[in-house]
Amino acid sequence: MNMSSDKLKRLIRQFPREQEAIEAIEAFLDEVERHPNLVFTPERFLNKFSLSPSRETAQFLAALENLGVVHKIFRVESRAGGGIKDFDSIVEIPEIIHDFRTDTDVRVEPGDLTILYSLRSG
């Protein structure tokens, strides 16, 4: 059992309704080791682990983030399609960023941002 497994087992006491999701995440951590760059949109993450959008699910995701099992990524997307750059925090995102896909500097607008989740096995 790795460190993340221990952390996840403790979460079952805090979020007993999410036990199936916790067990599915734990089982998926091996896949993460083979594919470390795998990311999920919020919708895909919820579907993958059979979670429904709710206040409790948001608290559960925050707990996963605090434990370091889930990492939130803020991606600036090119208006031409595709990501430009990923950031660990929304405050790190510059007001203007160079879009290498169009070779222009663009002002980052809320519609240019995508939130993604990745899982970490360590």
N, C-alpha and C positions, 0 to 999 in steps of 0.2 A: 504494500500500500504506500503510495507516495504522499508527499506533504499536502497536495491538493485534496486527496481522498480524505485525509484526516479532517481538513477544514470543512469539506462538504458533509461529512458525517455529523459534525457539530451543528450544521445548519438545519438538519432534519428536526432537531429539537425546537429550533426557533421558528421554522416554517414547515410544520408537519403536513400541510396540504400540498406542499411542493415536493414531497418525497419522491414521486415518480420522476419529476424533472431533475431532481438532484442526482438520482441514480442514473438517468440517461446522460447527464453531463459528465458524471464520473466515468461512465463507460466510453464516452466520446473522447476523453482526454488522451487515450492512446492514439486516436486518429490525428489529434492535434500535434503530437510529437512527430508524426510522419508528414504532416502538412502545416507547418507553423505559420504560414501566411494566410490561412483560411479565415475569412471574415464573413459576418452575417449582418444583413440589415436588421433592424429591430423586428420587423414582421417575420422574416425568415428565422430569426432566433426563437421567437415565440412559437412558431409552427414546429420547428425542429424538436423542441423540448416540451411540446404540448402545454404551453402556458397561454393563459388568456389575459388580455390587457385589463389590468385592474390596479388599484392602489397597492394591494398586497404584492402583486407581481413587481411593481416599481420598487417597493421596499426590498423585495427578494433580490432583484437585480443590483440594487445599491449595496446590499450585503455581499453579493458575489464580487462586486468591484472592490469593496473594502478589504476583502480577503485576498485579493489579487488573482482570483480565478477567472474573472471576466475583466477585459480591458476595453474601455470605450475609446473609439477613434473618431476624430472629427476630420472628415475628408473634404477638401475644397475640390469641386468638380469643374471641369472646363465646360463652357457653354457649347463647345464643339463636340463634347462627349468624352468621357473618361476622366479619371482623377488627375489632379495636378500635384497635390501634396497632402500628406496626413499629419495631423497634429494630435498631441496627447490632451490638450486642453483648449477650450474655446478662446481663452484669453491669449493664447499663443498665436492665433490667426492674425496675420497682418491685414491692414485695411486695403492694401494693394499688393497683388501677387503677380509674378510673371507666369503667364500661361504659355508653357513651352509648346503646346499643341498648336497655338495660333501665333506664337512669337510676339505676343503683345502683353502689356501690363494691364491688368483689369482690377477694378474695384470689387472687392468681395461683398456680395449681397447674400442675405439669408437663404435665398433659393439656390445658391451655389454650394451649400453645405449639405453633406450627408453624414448621418451618424451611423457608425458601424460598431459591431462587437466582435472581439476575438477572445478565444479561451486560452488560458495559460496553464500548462501542466505542472509547473514548478512552484 
